[in-house]
Amino acid sequence: MGDSVPLQVPGLHFDDLNKIRVFEPESEQRTAELQDECKEYVSKVNDFRDICGDFLRLTHNLAVEVEKEKVKAIGYRNALRNLVKEKEAKRQQAEALIQEKRNQLERLRLQYVSLVKVESEQNEFVEQFLLQK
């Protein structure tokens, strides 16, 4: 048993350390490279997923802020409309008060004219009465 002949079994190979391997050394190296590439790909996919998650959270937060601002803007617009309506109502009230005061002024003017006429008539009557005495 001096010289041993390497055993040649199909599908079995010996590596540099004389360990039995099922794959050829080239296939084993390509498999290791493919495994490394797959790990790198999975890592990149996970990074992409994390970036997408961050982006979705950011856009959601932005959408919430936009909605808040939209509601505030609607509130301000409604408040402005109410302010305009109140201003118009006050203007109409002021116009009605002015018209009422004008009517009162005209009545008082007519009453004054009438009283001046009555005073004039009474003064004339008094003068005639005094002259007759």
HELIX and SHEET records of a PDB file:
HELIX    1   1 PRO A   25  GLN A  132  1                                 108    
SHEET    1   A 2 HIS A  13  PHE A  14  0                                        
SHEET    2   A 2 ILE A  20  ARG A  21 -1                                        
END                                                                             
